[in-house]
Amino acid sequence: MALHSYYSKGGPFARRCLLTLAAKGLNYTAHSLDIGKQEHRTAAMLAINPRGALPLLQDGDLLVRESQAVMFYLDRAYPDPPLYGRTPQEAAAVMQEIAEQASYLEGPLKAILGPLLFGQRVEKLEEAVSAAATSLRGEFDKLEARLQKQAYLTGDLLSAADINSYPFFPALERALKQPQVSNLSLGLTPFSKCYPAVGRWMAVMESIGGAD
Ligand SMILES: N[C@@H](CCC(=O)N[C@@H](CS)C(=O)NCC(=O)O)C(=O)O
């Protein structure tokens, strides 16, 4: 079947989809849409994707929206390599990690990325970013300890847990370089200096491809 990937350049959610396609070595037609120019909200696009959010995957007649649904679909349709574990125990570890990312990482990440990369208005930006950074340091300390012992978040094999969270790490580095906050000493980035094992994992994730 013919695969088509609709995405916005640099979008972290879109990157999940592109990384999954790359990890599985799948060929696809890329449709890069410029959100600034509203290319994702043309009548033709809204006809196949009514909420307008990207990424969107098309596989033959099937349309899949929501980045996590795209990752899961691709894994079921193209099982090699398996990204949600080979055994029930591995599957539990992958889903547990994804759920913990949603519970503990996404909130503070959104508090930083929202205002600095996605135009969200926030009062007392420096205070909000510093508070979020404190939560993130607690999470990154745990990640650093884990990645000193194993190559990927759930063991020695790439999994959906890595793909789910990786796109937010380079986005965080970009966000914290913004002039409004670049003078703050947050101790988070660059990862290669503050969290070397996380930095090495990021380099491996980047080498998988799917960057656009
Ligand atoms: N929950 C969605 C979030 C997707 C999302 O926020 N996409 C952004 C780009 S990174 C978007 O399409 N924004 C434009 C819009 O919604 O009009 C997913 O995981 O796919």
The ligand as a Tripos MOL2 file, in Angstrom:
@<TRIPOS>MOLECULE
LIG
   20    19     1     0     0
SMALL
NO_CHARGES

@<TRIPOS>ATOM
      1 N1         -2.2890   15.3590   19.8710 N.3       1 LIG1
      2 C1         -1.8300   15.6810   18.5390 C.3       1 LIG1
      3 C2         -1.1650   17.0530   18.5640 C.3       1 LIG1
      4 C3         -0.8580   17.5200   17.1800 C.3       1 LIG1
      5 C4         -0.4670   18.9800   17.1300 C.2       1 LIG1
      6 O1         -0.5670   19.7400   18.1030 O.2       1 LIG1
      7 N2         -0.0300   19.3860   15.9340 N.am      1 LIG1
      8 C5          0.3200   20.7650   15.6820 C.3       1 LIG1
      9 C6          1.6550   20.8550   14.9910 C.3       1 LIG1
     10 S1          2.9990   20.2400   15.9780 S.3       1 LIG1
     11 C7         -0.6920   21.3300   14.7080 C.2       1 LIG1
     12 O2         -1.0990   20.6550   13.7830 O.2       1 LIG1
     13 N3         -1.0670   22.5790   14.8950 N.am      1 LIG1
     14 C8         -1.8680   23.3130   13.9600 C.3       1 LIG1
     15 C9         -3.3420   23.2420   14.2210 C.2       1 LIG1
     16 O3         -3.8030   22.4620   15.0870 O.co2     1 LIG1
     17 O4         -4.0330   23.9880   13.5190 O.co2     1 LIG1
     18 C10        -0.8800   14.5810   18.0450 C.2       1 LIG1
     19 O5         -0.2590   13.9320   18.8960 O.co2     1 LIG1
     20 O6         -0.7910   14.3330   16.8370 O.co2     1 LIG1
@<TRIPOS>BOND
     1     1     2 1
     2     2     3 1
     3     2    18 1
     4     3     4 1
     5     4     5 1
     6     5     6 2
     7     5     7 1
     8     7     8 1
     9     8     9 1
    10     8    11 1
    11     9    10 1
    12    11    12 2
    13    11    13 1
    14    13    14 1
    15    14    15 1
    16    15    16 2
    17    15    17 1
    18    18    19 2
    19    18    20 1
@<TRIPOS>SUBSTRUCTURE
     1 LIG1         1 GROUP 0 **** ****
